[in-house]
Amino acid sequence: MSERARVNTITDHGCFGCGEQNPIGLRLAFFRDRDAVEAEFTPRPEHEGYAGLVHGGIISALLDEAMSWAVIADGRLAVTAQMSLRFRRPVEVGTPVRVRGRVIEERGRIVEARGELVDSDGTVLAEASGTFVRVSQAQQRAWEERYLRRG
């Protein structure tokens, strides 16, 4: 990555994806890389589904979080309205992966994003597309205060 500016700098909250206060959360740290955001993650034993493999729900959460932070990094706070996921290869517990998200298109309050989960060789393990709906201005201000800046 060329530019490593952290996107989610406030992490003292309980978000399952990025909050450091959530003892069972993923605790993802997202960094901007040109037109995308990405985070590194190593699945732990508690993320297991079948023996030695990461549960599909965890993979889904990783991709949802990456796409969400791509939307947020572009200055839009939104919620997931729809998500489509394709599992390409098994993800093994203990294997470092990188999750990446980027905004594809914006139409009014609707934002389309894509995400991918890759291994250290760049092999795509899973990919997703999502539709996000921007929140109201009042909700955006409240969430900016809690998750993006303080004071």
C-alpha positions as CSV (number, residue, x, y, z in Angstrom):
1,M,0.0,0.0,0.0
2,S,1.3,3.4,-0.8
3,E,-0.7,5.8,1.5
4,R,-1.5,4.3,4.9
5,A,-3.9,6.8,6.5
6,R,-6.0,5.2,9.1
7,V,-9.7,5.6,8.5
8,N,-11.3,4.4,11.8
9,T,-9.3,6.3,14.4
10,I,-11.8,6.2,17.3
11,T,-12.2,2.6,18.4
12,D,-13.2,2.8,22.1
13,H,-16.7,1.5,21.4
14,G,-18.4,-1.9,21.1
15,C,-18.8,-2.3,17.3
16,F,-18.3,-6.0,16.4
17,G,-16.2,-5.1,13.4
18,C,-13.9,-2.3,14.6
19,G,-14.5,-1.6,18.3
20,E,-11.8,-2.3,20.8
21,Q,-14.3,-2.5,23.6
22,N,-16.0,-5.6,22.2
23,P,-14.2,-8.6,23.7
24,I,-15.4,-10.9,21.0
25,G,-15.2,-8.4,18.1
26,L,-12.9,-8.4,15.1
27,R,-11.1,-5.2,16.1
28,L,-10.3,-4.2,12.5
29,A,-8.1,-1.2,11.7
30,F,-8.9,0.2,8.3
31,F,-6.4,2.2,6.2
32,R,-7.1,4.2,3.0
33,D,-5.3,2.9,0.0
34,R,-6.0,5.2,-3.0
35,D,-9.7,4.6,-3.8
36,A,-10.3,1.8,-1.3
37,V,-9.9,0.9,2.4
38,E,-8.3,-2.3,3.7
39,A,-7.5,-4.1,6.9
40,E,-5.5,-7.1,7.9
41,F,-7.0,-9.8,10.0
42,T,-5.9,-13.2,11.3
43,P,-8.9,-15.5,12.2
44,R,-8.7,-17.0,15.7
45,P,-10.0,-20.4,16.8
46,E,-13.3,-18.8,18.1
47,H,-14.0,-17.8,14.4
48,E,-14.1,-21.5,13.4
49,G,-17.1,-23.1,11.6
50,Y,-16.1,-26.6,10.3
51,A,-12.8,-27.9,11.7
52,G,-10.0,-25.5,10.9
53,L,-12.1,-23.3,8.6
54,V,-13.5,-19.8,9.3
55,H,-17.3,-19.6,9.7
56,G,-19.0,-17.9,6.8
57,G,-20.7,-15.4,9.1
58,I,-17.3,-14.1,10.1
59,I,-16.3,-13.8,6.4
60,S,-19.5,-11.9,5.8
61,A,-18.9,-9.6,8.7
62,L,-15.4,-8.8,7.4
63,L,-16.7,-7.9,4.0
64,D,-19.6,-5.9,5.3
65,E,-17.3,-3.9,7.5
66,A,-14.8,-3.2,4.7
67,M,-17.5,-2.0,2.4
68,S,-19.1,0.1,5.2
69,W,-15.7,1.8,5.9
70,A,-15.2,2.5,2.2
71,V,-18.5,4.4,2.3
72,I,-17.6,6.2,5.5
73,A,-14.1,7.1,4.2
74,D,-15.8,9.0,1.3
75,G,-17.8,11.0,3.9
76,R,-21.1,9.2,3.8
77,L,-22.5,7.4,6.8
78,A,-24.8,4.6,5.7
79,V,-26.3,1.3,6.8
80,T,-26.3,-2.0,4.8
81,A,-29.5,-2.5,2.9
82,Q,-28.4,-5.6,0.9
83,M,-25.4,-7.7,0.5
84,S,-24.4,-10.5,-1.9
85,L,-21.5,-12.7,-1.1
86,R,-19.6,-15.3,-3.0
87,F,-17.2,-17.7,-1.2
88,R,-14.4,-18.7,-3.6
89,R,-12.0,-20.7,-1.4
90,P,-12.0,-21.9,2.2
91,V,-10.4,-19.5,4.7
92,E,-8.3,-21.3,7.3
93,V,-8.2,-20.3,10.9
94,G,-4.8,-18.8,11.8
95,T,-4.1,-17.7,8.2
96,P,-3.6,-13.9,7.8
97,V,-6.0,-12.3,5.3
98,R,-6.6,-8.8,4.0
99,V,-10.1,-7.4,3.5
100,R,-10.7,-4.6,1.1
101,G,-13.7,-2.4,0.3
102,R,-14.4,0.3,-2.3
103,V,-17.3,2.5,-3.4
104,I,-18.5,1.8,-6.9
105,E,-21.4,4.2,-7.4
106,E,-23.6,6.7,-5.6
107,R,-27.2,7.5,-6.6
108,G,-28.8,10.0,-4.1
109,R,-29.0,8.2,-0.8
110,I,-28.0,4.8,-2.3
111,V,-24.3,3.8,-2.3
112,E,-23.0,0.7,-4.1
113,A,-19.8,-0.9,-2.8
114,R,-17.7,-4.0,-3.4
115,G,-15.4,-6.0,-1.1
116,E,-12.9,-8.8,-1.3
117,L,-11.0,-11.0,1.1
118,V,-7.6,-12.1,-0.1
119,D,-4.8,-14.2,1.2
120,S,-1.1,-13.2,1.4
121,D,-0.6,-14.2,-2.3
122,G,-3.5,-12.1,-3.4
123,T,-5.8,-15.0,-4.1
124,V,-9.4,-14.0,-3.7
125,L,-11.1,-16.1,-1.0
126,A,-14.4,-14.3,-1.0
127,E,-16.0,-11.3,-2.6
128,A,-19.1,-9.2,-1.9
129,S,-21.2,-6.4,-3.3
130,G,-23.4,-4.3,-1.2
131,T,-26.1,-1.6,-1.3
132,F,-25.9,1.0,1.5
133,V,-28.5,3.7,2.4
134,R,-27.3,7.0,3.7
135,V,-28.6,7.9,7.2
136,S,-30.4,11.1,8.0
137,Q,-28.3,14.2,8.7
138,A,-29.2,14.0,12.4
139,Q,-28.1,10.4,12.6
140,Q,-24.9,11.2,10.7
141,R,-24.0,13.9,13.2
142,A,-24.6,11.5,16.1
143,W,-22.5,8.7,14.6
144,E,-19.7,11.1,13.6
145,E,-19.5,12.2,17.2
146,R,-19.4,8.7,18.5
147,Y,-17.3,6.9,15.8
148,L,-15.3,9.5,13.9
149,R,-14.4,12.4,16.1
150,R,-14.6,13.7,19.6
151,G,-15.2,17.1,21.2
